[in-house]
Amino acid sequence: MYFKSILGNESLKQVFIKEISEKKIPHAQLFAHPSGTSALPMALAFSMYLLCQQKKNTDSCGQCTSCIKMLKLNHPDLHVFYPTATNVNHIKKSGSKETFSIFQKFLLKNPNMVPNDWSNHVGIKNNGEIRVSDARIINRLASLRSYEGKHKVFLIWQPETMNNHTANKLLKNIEEPNKKTIFILITDKPHLLLPTIYSRLQIKKFTKISQNKLINHLTVQNPKINKELITNYVHNSECNYNLILKKISGELVQSKMHDDFVNWIRLCFLGINKNSSHSLIEWCHNMAVCEKHIQLQFLEISSSIFRYAFLLKYNTPMKLYPEIRHIDFNIVNFSQQLHEHNIIDICETLNEAYYALKRYANAKILFLDLSFNLGQLLHKKN
């Protein structure tokens, strides 16, 4: 991964290049990035530049043997650890080392992946974990000399999935690593790290990519897609690069989600009438058989529509959401059902459902319960 191939955070790139050129590299760093974005590509670019044998002023050469290995993610001095499914039959083995060939292919294909992408790809329940056996392997590798006589780099992705036992095993090496050993922890949830780990890391805070930069880049990369559509994707996704790429690639068909939302909300509103409950139950069943990432995306879009509809009452000048084209839906009329006495409860109810679904709640029961709750809240008087 090259620095030039990564959008945004230009100031951080300069910091990394300066630290490496001046040989003042913090031995333990935390790449803290916003939710929905990824600092993993930057960590790979940093590692590639650090290990490059013919560094340029602004980037890796891409031609030395080290760069060639890094571009394939098979450099012997790069060690990547990440959450895997708990397997009691192989508890003494490193989940990351056992499954790295799968992770390697997936990362090369999707360098901007976020945690949900990985867990959905391999079917990990409860977000997986970085195991104690991973920590043992890290400590053993950290005690050895590098294969090529330079630095050893340990990338720990989603370190918040380490339990206290695992984190404590790494504490000594993170605090006092061997010479030329670099630890980089990468997460969008730094607040979940063990305080004793967090306090020993130099924090590098990432920011979301600006709207203009995203629009310009994606327009060039996708000349066949209407610029207005790309602009809508950027605005409506709150500069969430990973989500925008999914929308462009067709993984998330927004118009279909909008149709589902309109049908669902109509059934929620009518749900207090027993004669309409059968149709609502059928809708919940159909949503329950969808893939998990579709269900989660539907809840995200639903939350966004509710927030946008409520803000319409205040004549906000910002275009926060695209037009929902449905013969039976008018966003202005819908906004009249939202007010200060129900919007907070609606948002909290949707957030709680999202969290429970992510923790593998029963989807059919969850959507049915959510539907009845929303129906009651939509009928709540001012």
Wavefront OBJ file of the C-alpha trace (Angstrom):
o trace
v 0.000 0.000 0.000
v 1.358 3.416 -0.988
v 0.755 6.677 0.858
v -0.390 8.203 -2.446
v -3.193 5.655 -2.760
v -4.801 6.708 0.532
v -7.337 9.518 0.559
v -7.187 12.187 3.239
v -5.144 12.639 6.427
v -2.293 14.284 4.499
v -0.824 15.832 7.634
v -0.538 12.399 9.253
v 1.288 11.061 6.193
v 3.862 13.818 6.604
v 4.224 12.996 10.293
v 4.868 9.321 9.508
v 7.407 10.127 6.797
v 9.240 12.563 9.088
v 9.338 10.094 11.998
v 10.800 7.388 9.768
v 13.325 9.642 8.035
v 14.521 11.044 11.385
v 14.484 7.588 12.995
v 12.193 8.800 15.752
v 9.442 6.230 15.437
v 7.226 5.695 18.496
v 7.488 2.007 19.384
v 3.769 1.733 20.246
v 1.096 3.741 18.455
v -2.680 3.867 18.336
v -4.309 4.674 15.007
v -7.692 5.954 16.203
v -10.044 6.472 13.285
v -13.707 7.506 12.926
v -16.352 4.795 12.734
v -17.064 3.687 9.184
v -13.604 4.553 7.945
v -10.419 2.542 8.188
v -6.866 3.331 9.218
v -5.705 -0.132 8.201
v -4.544 1.035 4.717
v -2.481 3.796 6.346
v -0.908 1.286 8.722
v 0.051 -0.863 5.737
v 1.450 2.169 3.879
v 3.432 3.137 6.987
v 4.827 -0.398 7.275
v 5.715 -0.568 3.595
v 7.554 2.769 3.761
v 9.343 1.759 6.953
v 10.590 -1.508 5.433
v 11.285 -0.089 1.946
v 14.933 -0.438 0.910
v 14.935 2.514 -1.502
v 12.668 5.093 0.078
v 11.630 8.192 -1.863
v 10.969 11.508 -0.141
v 7.230 11.030 -0.164
v 6.546 7.326 -0.661
v 7.831 3.780 -0.989
v 9.725 2.846 -4.148
v 7.426 -0.087 -4.955
v 10.256 -1.945 -6.709
v 12.599 -3.297 -4.035
v 12.165 -6.838 -2.770
v 10.668 -5.547 0.473
v 7.989 -3.495 -1.327
v 7.118 -6.389 -3.620
v 6.536 -8.589 -0.575
v 4.536 -5.881 1.183
v 2.264 -5.393 -1.830
v 1.378 -9.075 -1.522
v 1.207 -8.899 2.299
v 3.746 -11.688 2.677
v 6.693 -9.776 4.155
v 8.244 -11.939 6.930
v 8.655 -8.918 9.243
v 5.022 -7.848 9.022
v 2.727 -9.587 11.506
v -1.016 -8.860 11.418
v -3.386 -9.883 14.210
v -7.161 -9.485 14.189
v -10.341 -10.991 15.706
v -11.195 -14.569 14.830
v -13.915 -16.938 15.958
v -13.321 -18.688 19.257
v -12.567 -22.359 18.659
v -12.079 -24.407 21.811
v -10.523 -27.242 19.827
v -7.671 -25.027 18.703
v -7.438 -22.656 21.646
v -3.637 -23.078 21.844
v -3.134 -21.923 18.276
v -3.149 -18.354 16.980
v -6.413 -17.640 15.211
v -4.723 -14.887 13.184
v -1.874 -17.089 11.996
v -4.213 -19.979 11.183
v -6.567 -17.882 9.072
v -4.142 -15.336 7.638
v -4.372 -16.648 4.072
v -8.131 -15.881 4.142
v -7.584 -12.481 5.753
v -4.775 -11.686 3.313
v -6.929 -12.315 0.217
v -9.862 -10.387 1.655
v -7.722 -7.402 2.667
v -5.992 -7.216 -0.711
v -9.409 -7.199 -2.374
v -10.953 -4.725 0.080
v -8.237 -2.629 1.812
v -10.847 -0.198 3.191
v -12.796 -2.922 4.972
v -14.366 -2.233 8.342
v -14.943 -4.756 11.164
v -18.426 -5.756 9.955
v -17.033 -6.644 6.534
v -14.573 -9.118 8.033
v -16.974 -10.680 10.538
v -19.649 -11.107 7.848
v -17.127 -12.583 5.424
v -16.053 -15.369 7.764
v -19.242 -15.675 9.819
v -17.821 -14.567 13.159
v -20.371 -14.286 15.964
v -20.198 -11.532 18.591
v -17.406 -9.761 16.664
v -14.834 -12.480 17.481
v -11.770 -11.925 19.611
v -8.007 -11.618 19.579
v -7.066 -14.631 21.649
v -4.590 -15.284 24.424
v -2.866 -17.674 22.003
v -2.388 -14.715 19.624
v -0.708 -12.773 22.435
v 1.653 -15.689 23.091
v 2.666 -15.742 19.425
v 3.158 -11.966 19.414
v 5.426 -12.172 22.473
v 7.450 -15.004 20.953
v 7.908 -13.216 17.613
v 8.759 -9.951 19.371
v 11.644 -11.672 21.173
v 13.220 -12.784 17.892
v 15.377 -10.801 15.497
v 13.789 -9.542 12.294
v 14.161 -11.796 9.269
v 15.706 -9.104 7.086
v 17.704 -7.324 9.760
v 15.485 -4.239 10.033
v 12.234 -3.554 11.840
v 9.514 -5.927 12.905
v 6.002 -4.490 12.640
v 2.971 -5.809 14.522
v -0.399 -4.536 13.307
v -3.192 -5.310 15.762
v -6.562 -4.579 14.168
v -9.567 -4.182 16.492
v -7.489 -4.465 19.704
v -10.637 -3.753 21.713
v -11.613 -7.393 21.129
v -8.790 -8.520 23.426
v -9.968 -9.532 26.879
v -8.027 -8.414 29.955
v -5.946 -11.594 30.062
v -4.825 -11.164 26.450
v -4.110 -7.445 26.844
v -2.097 -7.980 30.029
v 0.076 -10.558 28.274
v 1.058 -7.901 25.718
v 1.567 -5.122 28.236
v 5.289 -5.642 28.837
v 6.187 -5.836 25.157
v 4.101 -2.768 24.328
v 5.712 -0.851 27.175
v 9.315 -1.998 26.572
v 9.622 -3.743 23.192
v 12.862 -5.049 21.768
v 14.901 -2.793 19.538
v 13.325 -1.999 16.139
v 9.993 -3.522 17.112
v 6.936 -1.439 16.274
v 3.396 -2.006 17.549
v 0.463 -0.319 15.791
v -3.016 -0.789 17.248
v -5.864 0.185 14.905
v -9.405 0.837 16.104
v -12.494 3.033 15.875
v -13.280 2.253 19.533
v -10.223 3.457 21.513
v -12.376 3.981 24.604
v -12.794 0.189 24.915
v -9.075 -0.486 25.259
v -7.664 -1.508 28.609
v -6.482 1.765 30.272
v -3.038 0.309 31.002
v -2.618 -0.413 27.277
v -4.074 2.895 26.116
v -1.801 4.941 28.370
v 1.319 3.420 26.774
v 0.401 4.304 23.198
v 1.141 7.423 21.205
v -2.228 8.445 19.752
v -2.552 9.280 16.072
v -6.060 10.630 15.459
v -7.498 10.197 11.979
v -10.236 12.358 10.508
v -12.937 11.624 7.952
v -12.180 12.457 4.345
v -13.606 15.826 3.281
v -16.699 15.897 1.093
v -14.986 17.724 -1.775
v -12.045 15.336 -1.814
v -14.358 12.335 -1.840
v -16.572 13.726 -4.591
v -13.618 14.643 -6.818
v -11.874 11.311 -6.283
v -14.957 9.155 -6.810
v -16.024 11.124 -9.874
v -12.650 10.468 -11.502
v -12.673 6.817 -10.465
v -16.251 6.260 -11.679
v -16.694 8.331 -14.871
v -19.824 6.398 -15.895
v -21.709 7.354 -12.714
v -23.575 10.652 -12.576
v -21.721 13.188 -10.428
v -24.945 14.259 -8.715
v -25.537 10.679 -7.607
v -21.995 10.464 -6.206
v -22.522 13.785 -4.429
v -25.719 12.431 -2.857
v -23.908 9.285 -1.748
v -21.176 11.369 -0.083
v -23.595 13.731 1.674
v -25.969 11.028 2.827
v -23.246 8.708 4.077
v -21.636 11.414 6.235
v -18.305 10.886 4.412
v -18.265 7.211 5.389
v -15.873 6.023 2.669
v -16.568 2.335 3.176
v -20.334 2.796 2.903
v -20.009 5.024 -0.174
v -17.935 2.386 -1.957
v -20.602 -0.208 -1.159
v -23.310 2.018 -2.571
v -21.358 2.616 -5.764
v -20.536 -1.067 -6.178
v -24.233 -1.925 -5.856
v -23.945 -3.814 -2.570
v -26.486 -1.478 -1.068
v -29.410 -0.715 -3.403
v -30.753 2.423 -1.814
v -34.001 2.651 -3.759
v -34.925 -0.879 -2.612
v -34.168 0.120 0.982
v -36.395 3.171 0.607
v -39.279 1.065 -0.685
v -38.847 -1.336 2.222
v -38.819 1.580 4.661
v -42.041 3.077 3.251
v -43.867 -0.248 3.383
v -42.569 -0.962 6.871
v -43.485 2.400 8.368
v -46.989 2.170 6.912
v -47.388 -1.239 8.581
v -45.925 0.055 11.842
v -48.423 2.899 11.856
v -51.303 0.488 11.206
v -49.871 -2.166 13.524
v -51.988 -1.121 16.500
v -54.955 -2.386 14.500
v -55.129 -6.158 14.966
v -56.480 -6.592 11.444
v -53.171 -5.275 10.049
v -50.828 -7.248 12.301
v -50.691 -10.240 9.941
v -49.101 -8.131 7.187
v -46.591 -6.680 9.659
v -45.605 -10.143 10.881
v -45.115 -11.255 7.282
v -42.913 -8.206 6.581
v -40.785 -8.956 9.664
v -40.388 -12.558 8.541
v -39.172 -11.446 5.108
v -36.659 -9.045 6.664
v -35.471 -11.732 9.102
v -34.388 -14.036 6.274
v -32.186 -11.318 4.706
v -28.445 -11.357 5.321
v -27.295 -9.694 8.521
v -25.480 -6.798 6.835
v -28.662 -5.945 4.876
v -30.679 -5.861 8.105
v -28.121 -3.593 9.768
v -27.963 -1.280 6.763
v -31.747 -1.072 6.725
v -31.747 0.098 10.358
v -29.020 2.647 9.580
v -31.011 4.056 6.658
v -34.211 4.095 8.728
v -32.479 6.104 11.455
v -31.177 8.569 8.859
v -34.647 9.070 7.356
v -36.204 9.691 10.780
v -33.516 12.250 11.652
v -33.855 13.996 8.289
v -37.651 14.099 8.485
v -37.507 15.641 11.958
v -34.976 18.287 10.860
v -37.260 19.273 7.969
v -39.533 20.856 10.563
v -36.729 23.352 11.263
v -36.154 24.274 7.591
v -32.526 23.173 7.615
v -30.768 24.387 4.425
v -28.563 21.309 4.187
v -29.482 18.474 1.854
v -29.118 15.670 4.351
v -30.897 12.904 2.480
v -31.851 12.180 -1.141
v -35.405 12.351 -2.363
v -37.423 9.226 -1.569
v -39.456 8.506 -4.674
v -42.452 6.440 -3.725
v -46.027 6.959 -4.819
v -47.378 6.459 -1.281
v -44.795 8.501 0.632
v -44.237 12.202 1.181
v -41.339 13.101 3.473
v -42.911 16.433 4.464
v -46.173 14.766 5.508
v -44.207 12.067 7.322
v -42.275 14.699 9.263
v -45.554 15.853 10.841
v -45.640 12.589 12.818
v -42.334 13.465 14.480
v -41.979 15.908 17.324
v -40.006 16.581 20.487
v -42.102 14.097 22.472
v -41.269 11.055 20.354
v -38.126 11.652 18.254
v -35.659 10.887 21.056
v -37.457 7.661 21.964
v -37.597 6.673 18.289
v -33.865 7.205 17.790
v -33.006 5.365 21.001
v -35.301 2.471 20.047
v -33.626 2.138 16.641
v -30.138 2.351 18.175
v -30.971 -0.329 20.734
v -32.344 -2.575 17.987
v -29.195 -2.075 15.908
v -26.985 -2.991 18.856
v -29.081 -6.061 19.743
v -29.123 -7.245 16.125
v -25.364 -6.852 15.915
v -25.116 -9.041 19.013
v -27.073 -11.760 17.206
v -30.552 -11.242 18.584
v -33.382 -13.178 16.918
v -34.083 -10.965 13.873
v -37.768 -11.834 13.461
v -38.644 -11.153 17.103
v -36.468 -8.038 17.119
v -38.104 -6.464 14.051
v -41.578 -7.356 15.283
v -40.951 -5.798 18.696
v -39.318 -2.771 17.057
v -42.276 -2.362 14.703
v -44.881 -2.333 17.478
v -42.792 0.111 19.532
v -42.381 2.481 16.596
v -46.087 2.245 15.831
v -46.929 3.375 19.363
v -44.372 6.197 19.232
v -45.674 7.441 15.872
v -49.180 7.701 17.406
v -47.850 9.588 20.413
v -49.438 13.023 20.634
v -47.540 16.314 20.866
l 1 2 3 4 5 6 7 8 9 10 11 12 13 14 15 16 17 18 19 20 21 22 23 24 25 26 27 28 29 30 31 32 33 34 35 36 37 38 39 40 41 42 43 44 45 46 47 48 49 50 51 52 53 54 55 56 57 58 59 60 61 62 63 64 65 66 67 68 69 70 71 72 73 74 75 76 77 78 79 80 81 82 83 84 85 86 87 88 89 90 91 92 93 94 95 96 97 98 99 100 101 102 103 104 105 106 107 108 109 110 111 112 113 114 115 116 117 118 119 120 121 122 123 124 125 126 127 128 129 130 131 132 133 134 135 136 137 138 139 140 141 142 143 144 145 146 147 148 149 150 151 152 153 154 155 156 157 158 159 160 161 162 163 164 165 166 167 168 169 170 171 172 173 174 175 176 177 178 179 180 181 182 183 184 185 186 187 188 189 190 191 192 193 194 195 196 197 198 199 200 201 202 203 204 205 206 207 208 209 210 211 212 213 214 215 216 217 218 219 220 221 222 223 224 225 226 227 228 229 230 231 232 233 234 235 236 237 238 239 240 241 242 243 244 245 246 247 248 249 250 251 252 253 254 255 256 257 258 259 260 261 262 263 264 265 266 267 268 269 270 271 272 273 274 275 276 277 278 279 280 281 282 283 284 285 286 287 288 289 290 291 292 293 294 295 296 297 298 299 300 301 302 303 304 305 306 307 308 309 310 311 312 313 314 315 316 317 318 319 320 321 322 323 324 325 326 327 328 329 330 331 332 333 334 335 336 337 338 339 340 341 342 343 344 345 346 347 348 349 350 351 352 353 354 355 356 357 358 359 360 361 362 363 364 365 366 367 368 369 370 371 372 373 374 375 376 377 378 379 380 381 382
